[in-house]
Amino acid sequence: MNELLQHLVNAVLLGGTYALVGVGLTLIFGIMKLVNFTHGELYTFGAYMMFLLVALLKVDFFVGFVLAVGLGILLGGGIELTLLRPLRGADIDTTMIVLIGAWIIMQNTELLVWGGVGQSIPNPFPEAPLAIGPITISWLRVFVFIVAACLIIGSRSLIHHTKLGKCMRATFQDSDTAALMGVNIGAIYTATFALGSGLAAASGALLGPVFIATPSMGDIAALKAFAIVILGGLGNFLGAALGGFILAFVEEMGASYVSSGYRDAMGFALIILVLTIRPTGLFARADRIG
């Protein structure tokens, strides 16, 4: 029983960051109807910005995290303005090719700048874990979960309780009607892509110190983000958040009771099963994001 409780806690802590990266992707897809192939590289960008700021420039860990997320938002906004805005109205194949090209360029730039050797990111938390009865938890993972949960709640509050969020939801429901009502669709798309990119960078900045930063770390993160979005229902904010926790639970249980070598396979097997039974995802909603 103690072992099961430990695995459940591990799944919850991991699920927070999975949910965060999935939420960023589903926002972009739901509002812009765009498959963002650079999402994994924005995740990697966040981790490397933490390495640059904290390990090399000796910036305070918490300040470095805020700066890394801010830089991710700026990079996402720049990608939308320079690559996607000129393609507004182009067919989906062209947009996908451009984003795939951007993904390849970003990954090779990271390889050129940082090299292929993994980089560790120092953190200020004690090495001794937090012990709660039979359960032990890394202080760093507790911090990661709390921040991820705050970012998810904050993003949902932004969507539902701010003017920008109302414009986002209006654009999701009917962009043509929203434009007729005075919504600046171009600005909403830029803000949406920037926000989703910032959440991806936040995920990388949080998990970089837990693991190590490598140029290819975003590949598996992107695959899992797509899996989470499909599992939760395309364009569904809460579905993506719940999908992240479900995927983490299946992976943790599979790695613990079947084989750690099948951790990733367990998650994707779940996706295949869900799509077979419910092709629109577990929590699909056709009418609104959130």
C-alpha positions as CSV (number, residue, x, y, z in Angstrom):
1,M,0.0,0.0,0.0
2,N,2.8,2.4,0.8
3,E,4.4,1.7,-2.5
4,L,1.1,2.4,-4.3
5,L,0.7,5.7,-2.4
6,Q,4.2,6.7,-3.5
7,H,3.4,6.0,-7.1
8,L,0.2,7.9,-6.9
9,V,1.9,11.0,-5.5
10,N,4.6,10.7,-8.2
11,A,1.9,10.6,-10.9
12,V,0.2,13.7,-9.5
13,L,3.4,15.7,-9.3
14,L,4.4,14.7,-12.9
15,G,0.8,15.2,-14.1
16,G,1.0,18.9,-13.2
17,T,3.7,19.6,-15.7
18,Y,2.1,17.3,-18.3
19,A,-1.1,19.3,-17.9
20,L,0.8,22.6,-18.3
21,V,2.4,21.6,-21.6
22,G,-0.8,20.2,-22.9
23,V,-2.8,23.3,-22.0
24,G,-0.4,25.5,-24.0
25,L,-0.9,23.4,-27.1
26,T,-4.6,23.1,-26.8
27,L,-5.0,26.8,-26.5
28,I,-3.2,27.4,-29.8
29,F,-5.1,24.6,-31.6
30,G,-8.5,25.5,-30.2
31,I,-8.3,29.2,-31.0
32,M,-6.0,29.3,-34.1
33,K,-6.9,25.9,-35.5
34,L,-3.1,25.4,-35.8
35,V,-1.0,22.4,-35.1
36,N,2.1,23.9,-33.4
37,F,5.1,21.7,-34.3
38,T,7.4,24.2,-32.5
39,H,5.8,23.4,-29.1
40,G,8.5,21.0,-28.1
41,E,11.3,23.3,-29.0
42,L,9.7,26.1,-27.0
43,Y,9.7,23.6,-24.1
44,T,13.4,23.1,-24.7
45,F,14.0,26.8,-25.0
46,G,12.6,27.3,-21.5
47,A,15.0,24.7,-20.1
48,Y,18.0,26.3,-21.8
49,M,17.1,29.8,-20.7
50,M,17.1,28.5,-17.2
51,F,20.5,27.0,-17.8
52,L,21.8,30.3,-19.2
53,L,20.3,32.5,-16.5
54,V,20.8,30.3,-13.4
55,A,23.9,28.2,-14.2
56,L,25.9,30.6,-16.3
57,L,24.8,34.1,-15.4
58,K,24.1,33.2,-11.7
59,V,20.7,34.8,-11.7
60,D,18.4,33.9,-8.7
61,F,16.6,30.7,-9.5
62,F,13.1,32.1,-9.1
63,V,13.9,35.3,-11.0
64,G,15.5,33.2,-13.7
65,F,12.3,31.2,-14.0
66,V,10.1,34.3,-14.5
67,L,12.6,35.6,-17.1
68,A,12.7,32.3,-18.9
69,V,8.9,32.2,-19.2
70,G,8.9,35.9,-20.3
71,L,11.4,35.1,-23.0
72,G,9.3,32.1,-24.1
73,I,6.3,34.5,-24.5
74,L,8.4,36.9,-26.6
75,L,9.8,34.1,-28.8
76,G,6.3,32.7,-29.4
77,G,5.0,36.2,-30.3
78,G,7.9,36.6,-32.6
79,I,7.2,33.3,-34.4
80,E,3.6,34.2,-34.9
81,L,4.4,37.7,-36.2
82,T,7.2,36.7,-38.6
83,L,6.2,33.2,-39.8
84,L,2.5,32.7,-39.2
85,R,0.9,36.1,-39.8
86,P,2.2,36.4,-43.4
87,L,0.6,32.9,-44.0
88,R,-2.8,33.9,-42.7
89,G,-5.3,32.4,-45.1
90,A,-2.8,30.0,-46.6
91,D,-3.7,26.3,-46.8
92,I,-2.9,24.1,-43.8
93,D,-0.2,22.1,-45.6
94,T,1.9,25.3,-46.2
95,T,1.6,26.3,-42.5
96,M,2.5,22.9,-41.3
97,I,5.6,22.8,-43.5
98,V,6.7,26.2,-42.2
99,L,6.3,25.2,-38.6
100,I,8.1,21.9,-39.2
101,G,10.9,23.9,-40.7
102,A,11.0,26.2,-37.7
103,W,11.1,23.2,-35.4
104,I,14.1,21.8,-37.3
105,I,15.9,25.2,-37.3
106,M,15.3,25.8,-33.6
107,Q,16.5,22.3,-32.6
108,N,19.7,22.6,-34.7
109,T,20.4,26.1,-33.4
110,E,20.2,24.7,-29.9
111,L,22.6,21.9,-30.8
112,L,25.0,24.4,-32.4
113,V,24.8,26.8,-29.4
114,W,24.7,24.4,-26.5
115,G,26.3,21.3,-27.9
116,G,24.9,17.7,-27.6
117,V,26.0,17.2,-24.0
118,G,23.2,17.4,-21.4
119,Q,23.4,20.4,-19.1
120,S,22.3,20.3,-15.4
121,I,20.6,23.3,-13.9
122,P,21.3,24.0,-10.2
123,N,18.4,24.7,-7.8
124,P,18.2,26.1,-4.3
125,F,16.1,23.3,-2.8
126,P,17.6,20.9,-0.2
127,E,18.6,17.4,-1.5
128,A,16.9,15.7,1.5
129,P,13.4,14.9,0.4
130,L,10.2,15.9,2.2
131,A,8.9,12.9,4.2
132,I,5.2,12.6,4.9
133,G,4.8,9.3,6.7
134,P,5.9,6.5,4.3
135,I,5.9,8.9,1.3
136,T,9.0,10.9,0.3
137,I,8.8,13.8,-2.2
138,S,11.6,15.9,-3.6
139,W,11.3,19.6,-2.6
140,L,12.0,20.6,-6.2
141,R,9.1,18.5,-7.5
142,V,6.8,20.0,-4.9
143,F,7.8,23.5,-6.2
144,V,7.3,22.3,-9.8
145,F,3.8,21.0,-9.1
146,I,2.7,24.2,-7.2
147,V,3.9,26.5,-9.9
148,A,2.4,24.4,-12.7
149,A,-1.0,24.3,-10.9
150,C,-0.8,28.1,-10.4
151,L,-0.1,28.7,-14.1
152,I,-2.9,26.4,-15.2
153,I,-5.4,28.1,-12.8
154,G,-4.1,31.5,-13.8
155,S,-4.4,30.8,-17.5
156,R,-8.0,29.6,-17.1
157,S,-8.9,32.6,-15.1
158,L,-7.4,34.8,-17.8
159,I,-9.6,33.1,-20.4
160,H,-12.8,33.4,-18.4
161,H,-12.4,36.6,-16.4
162,T,-10.6,39.1,-18.6
163,K,-11.4,41.1,-21.7
164,L,-8.6,39.3,-23.6
165,G,-10.0,36.0,-22.6
166,K,-13.4,36.9,-23.8
167,C,-12.0,37.9,-27.1
168,M,-10.1,34.6,-27.3
169,R,-13.3,32.6,-26.6
170,A,-15.2,34.7,-29.2
171,T,-12.5,34.0,-31.7
172,F,-12.7,30.3,-30.9
173,Q,-16.4,30.2,-31.4
174,D,-16.6,32.2,-34.6
175,S,-13.7,34.3,-35.8
176,D,-15.6,36.1,-38.6
177,T,-18.4,37.2,-36.2
178,A,-15.8,38.2,-33.6
179,A,-14.1,40.4,-36.2
180,L,-17.3,42.1,-37.1
181,M,-17.9,42.9,-33.5
182,G,-14.5,44.7,-33.4
183,V,-12.2,42.0,-32.1
184,N,-8.7,42.3,-33.6
185,I,-8.2,38.8,-34.7
186,G,-4.6,39.2,-35.6
187,A,-3.7,40.5,-32.1
188,I,-5.7,37.7,-30.5
189,Y,-3.8,35.1,-32.6
190,T,-0.5,36.7,-31.6
191,A,-1.5,36.8,-27.9
192,T,-2.7,33.2,-28.0
193,F,0.4,31.8,-29.6
194,A,2.6,33.8,-27.2
195,L,0.6,32.5,-24.2
196,G,0.8,28.9,-25.4
197,S,4.5,29.3,-26.0
198,G,5.0,30.8,-22.6
199,L,3.3,27.8,-21.0
200,A,5.5,25.4,-23.0
201,A,8.6,27.4,-22.0
202,A,7.4,27.3,-18.3
203,S,7.2,23.5,-18.5
204,G,10.7,23.3,-19.8
205,A,12.0,25.7,-17.2
206,L,10.3,23.7,-14.5
207,L,11.5,20.2,-15.6
208,G,14.9,21.3,-16.8
209,P,16.3,21.4,-13.2
210,V,14.5,18.1,-12.5
211,F,16.2,16.3,-15.3
212,I,18.9,17.7,-17.7
213,A,18.6,20.1,-20.7
214,T,19.4,18.5,-24.1
215,P,18.6,19.7,-27.6
216,S,16.3,16.8,-28.2
217,M,14.4,16.9,-25.0
218,G,11.5,18.7,-26.7
219,D,10.8,15.8,-29.1
220,I,9.2,13.5,-26.5
221,A,7.6,16.4,-24.7
222,A,5.9,17.4,-28.0
223,L,4.7,13.9,-28.6
224,K,3.2,13.8,-25.1
225,A,1.6,17.2,-25.5
226,F,-0.1,16.0,-28.7
227,A,-1.2,12.8,-26.9
228,I,-2.6,14.9,-24.0
229,V,-4.5,17.2,-26.3
230,I,-6.0,14.2,-28.2
231,L,-6.8,12.4,-25.0
232,G,-8.6,15.4,-23.4
233,G,-10.4,16.5,-26.6
234,L,-9.1,19.0,-29.1
235,G,-9.6,22.6,-28.0
236,N,-10.7,21.7,-24.4
237,F,-8.7,23.5,-21.7
238,L,-9.9,21.4,-18.8
239,G,-9.7,18.3,-20.9
240,A,-6.0,18.9,-21.6
241,A,-5.3,19.5,-17.9
242,L,-7.1,16.3,-16.9
243,G,-5.5,14.4,-19.8
244,G,-2.1,15.4,-18.5
245,F,-2.8,13.8,-15.1
246,I,-4.3,10.7,-16.7
247,L,-1.3,10.2,-18.9
248,A,1.1,10.6,-16.0
249,F,-0.9,8.1,-13.9
250,V,-0.9,5.5,-16.7
251,E,2.9,6.0,-17.3
252,E,3.7,5.8,-13.6
253,M,1.7,2.7,-13.0
254,G,3.0,1.0,-16.1
255,A,6.6,1.8,-15.3
256,S,6.2,0.6,-11.7
257,Y,4.2,-2.6,-12.2
258,V,5.0,-3.6,-15.8
259,S,8.4,-2.3,-16.9
260,S,10.1,1.1,-16.8
261,G,11.1,0.5,-20.4
262,Y,7.5,0.6,-21.4
263,R,6.7,3.9,-19.7
264,D,6.1,5.9,-22.9
265,A,4.5,3.0,-24.7
266,M,1.8,2.7,-21.9
267,G,0.7,6.3,-22.5
268,F,0.4,5.9,-26.3
269,A,-1.4,2.6,-25.9
270,L,-3.9,4.5,-23.8
271,I,-4.3,7.1,-26.6
272,I,-5.0,4.3,-29.2
273,L,-7.6,2.8,-26.9
274,V,-9.3,6.1,-26.2
275,L,-9.5,7.0,-29.9
276,T,-10.9,3.6,-30.7
277,I,-13.7,4.0,-28.2
278,R,-14.2,7.8,-28.3
279,P,-12.5,9.4,-31.4
280,T,-13.2,12.9,-30.1
281,G,-11.3,12.4,-26.9
282,L,-12.6,11.8,-23.3
283,F,-13.7,15.4,-22.6
284,A,-14.4,16.8,-26.1
285,R,-16.5,19.9,-26.3
286,A,-17.4,21.4,-29.7
287,D,-18.8,24.7,-28.5
288,R,-16.2,26.4,-26.4
289,I,-12.7,26.4,-25.1
290,G,-12.2,26.0,-21.4
